[in-house]
Amino acid sequence: MSAADLLVIILDLILRQIPIVYLQQFEFLRSIPVCNIHAILLYAATDCSVWFTVTFTFDRFVAICCQKLKSKYCREKTAALVLGTVTVLSCLKNIFWYFLLTDRYQLWNIPWFCDVTVDVLESRTWGTIEFLHNILTPCVPFVMILLLNAVTVRHILMSSRTRRRLRAHSSGESHRDPEMESRRKSIILLLVISWNFILLWAVLMVFSIWNRMLFLGYDSVILPGFLLELGFMLQLLSCCTNTAIYAVTQTQFREQLKNMVKNPLSPIVKCIQLNR
């Protein structure tokens, strides 16, 4: 997740947005025929960022709700296989941008940032492909994350009620229960991840679909341009927050971070020892 999010920041914020902000200094990019390749890499990295969040959510669902499947699924080999499959499929899914977009930069803040021919721009075929692109990322992940987290939260609440009744029946008193506090934190984490992902992606998704319908001839209200700027900003923010939330809330991560702050040279020493 961190690697995919970092790629999005590099490919989208640095290599795409800065030339748009400093347009005059980067006019030479218009004549460099690499934009369609950049588009494939950017959209593939964005898909990986989104779908890695889905796979991580599914992993948490299995770990909490499916104890029988947990020992078989929650393994390093399975994680490597799933992440590799998602990466390959994301790259294959976005190859079509190479043929639909031109190889020259447009340098304007629009959903497609390469020059596009009029025939392609007004083509219903491209419109259909773009709709499918928006459905697969992020509409389907929206639904999957909501469903998985809803089932996980329901499972935690049901098991918590059972545990509370058993403890009350056995002790007759209400004591502080670390397990219940851990479950409560898990519920909060899952809800924050779900709504964070949905809210930060919603503006750009709605604007992109609305804009595409205008080009296809469906006259409707023209949305103000600042919504697109806001959508880009929130979408880039979403590529940072989920990883940060997942990482910071993990006890093991916090312990390793404390150790690194106390002794910053320890990771380097460990790497040297492993390579000997």
N, C-alpha and C positions, 0 to 999 in steps of 0.2 A: 504493500500500500504506500509506504513512504517513497519507494523508488518511482512508482507511477506518478504520485503527486508531484515529486520533484521534477520529473520530465515534463509534466503539464506546465509547471511554473516556468521552466526554461523555454519550452517551445511556444507557449502562448503569451506569457507576460513579457519575457525578454526578447525573443526573436520575432514576435508579432506586434505586441502593443507599443514597445518603445519606438520603433520606426513610425508608427502612426502618430504618436505624440510629437515626435521631432521630425515632421514630414519633410521639411526642406533639406535637412541634413542627410536623409536616407532616400532621396529621390532616385539614386542609382539602383536601388532594389527593383525598380520597375523593369529594368532591362536584364535582370538576372533570371534565367529560365529554370527556377527551382521551386516555384510556389506550390505546384501540385504535389511534389514529393513532400514538402513541408506540411501540406494539408493532411496527407496520409499519416505521417508521423504524429501530428498533433491530435487528430481525431482518434487514432489508435491508442495513444497515451491516455486521452480522456476516457475512452471506453474502458481501458484497463483500470483506471482510478475508480470509476464507478462500479465496475463489476467485481473488483477486488473487495470493495466494501460489502457487496452482496454476498460474496463467498465467505468473508469473515463473519458476517451476520449469520449465515447458515451454519458455520462452524460452531458458533456460540449456541445456536439452537440445538444442534446435535449434542453438544457437551452438556447442556442443561436438561433437555427433554427426552433424549433417546439414549439411555444408559447402555442398552444392549449394542447399539450401533457405535457408541462412543469409542470403544476399544479398537474397532476395525477402521473407523473413518478418521478419527483425530490422531493422525500420525504424520511424520515429516514427509514420507513418500507420497501419501495421499495429497498433502498440501502442495508439494512440488508438481505433482501431476495436474491438479486442478488449476494452479496458477499458470503453468505452461500452456494448458489447453485454452484458458481464457486469453492469454497473450496472443497465441496463434490465431484464434478466431477473431480477435479484435483487429489484427492486421489484415486478415483476409476480408473482413467485413468492409473495411474502408478503402480497399483498392480502387473501387469505382470512382473515388474522387479524382484519381489520376486522369481519367478519361473525360470527366464532366467539367473539371476546372482547367483553365489554361495554365501555362507554366510561368506566368508573369504576375507579380504582386499588384494588387489594386490599392493597397495602403489606405483603406477606409475601414472604419469600425462597423463592419456588417458581419452577419453570420458566416457568409462565404467570403474570404478575404483575398481570393485570386480573381483575376479578370475572367469574366464569363461572357460567352457569346450570347447574342440576343436569342438565337434559336434554342439554346440550352436553357436560358433564363425563363423563357415562356413555354417551355416544353412540359406537358403533363407527365411525361415519363420521368423527367428529373424531379418534378414536384412529388410524384408518387414515391420515388426513391428517397427523397429528403424526408417525407412524412414517415416512412418506415424507419429511417435513421433516427428520427426523434422519438419514435415509439420504442425502439430497442434501447435507446439511451437518451433520456432517462426514464421514460414512462414505465416500462416493464420493471426496472429496478425499484421505482417508487412502490409499485404494488407488492413486489416480492419482499422488500424490507419491511413494509407495513405488516404483511401477513405473518412473516417469520417472527417479528418482534411481538405481534399481538398474541400468537400462540405461545411464545416463550413467557411473556408476562402472565398469561392465563395459567400456565403450568406452575410458575413460581407462586402465584397467589393461592392456587389450590393446595399445593404442598405446604405452604406457610400456614394455611388454616388448619390442616391436619396436624402439623407439628405443634401449633399453639394449643390445640385441644389435648394432644397427648401430654404436653408439658404441664398444662393446667390440671389434668387428671392425675398425673403422677406426683406432682409436688404440692398442688393446691395453692401455690403462690405464684406471683408474677415476678420473674427475675429477668435480668438483662440477658438477652440471647444473642451472642455474636453472629450465629448463623442467620437469624432473622434480619439483623442489620446488614449483613452481606447481601442477602436477597433483595432488600430494599434498595441498596445502592445499585444492584444489577438492573432493577426495574427502571430507576431514574436514568441510568446510562443508556438503556435501550430506547427509552422514549426521547431522550435528547438527540441520539444519533438519527432516529427516524425523522423527527421534525426538522432537525438541522439540515439534513440532506434534501428533504422535500422543499423547504422554504427557500433555500439558497439556489436551487435549480429552477424553481417555478417561473420566475420572471423571464429568464432567457428562453425557456422552452415555449412559453405562451407567445412571446414576441416573435420568435422564429417561425412558428406555425402561422401566426397572424400575417406576417410579412410575406410568407410564401403564398398564402391565399390571395393577397392583393395582386401579386405578379401573375397569378393564374386567372385573374379577371373577376374575382369575387369582391365586389365593391363593399366596403364596410368602413367603420371608423378608423382613421389613421392614428395609430398610437404615437405619442410624443417620443422624440429621439432619446430623451434622457433615460427612458425605460430600458433602452438597449444598453446604454452605458452602465446603468445600475445592474442589469442582468449579467453583463460580462464580469463586473466587479464581484458580485455575489457568487457566480459560478467558479471564479478563480479562488475565492475564499473557501468554498466548499472542498476544494482539493487540498486544503491544509487542515481544516478543523477536525474532520473525522479521524484522521491519523493521530492528531494531537490528543483528542478526547480519549480514544482507545488506549493510547500509550500512557498518558498521565494517570489514568484511573487504574492501571495495573500495578499491584504492589511490587512485583518483581522488577518492573521497569524503574519505579521510583528508587528502589534499593540500589540498582545498578547505577542510576544517575547520581545518587549520593556518593557511591564509591568512586565514581569517575571524578566528581568535584573534589573529593578529599585527596585522591591520588590520580591525577590526570595521566600519568605515565604508565599506569598499570595495564591498560589495553595494549599499548605498544610492546611492553615487556612480555605479555602473554603471547602476542603474535610472533615475536622473535623466538620464544621458547618452543612454540608449535612448529616453526619452520626449521628448527635444528634437526 
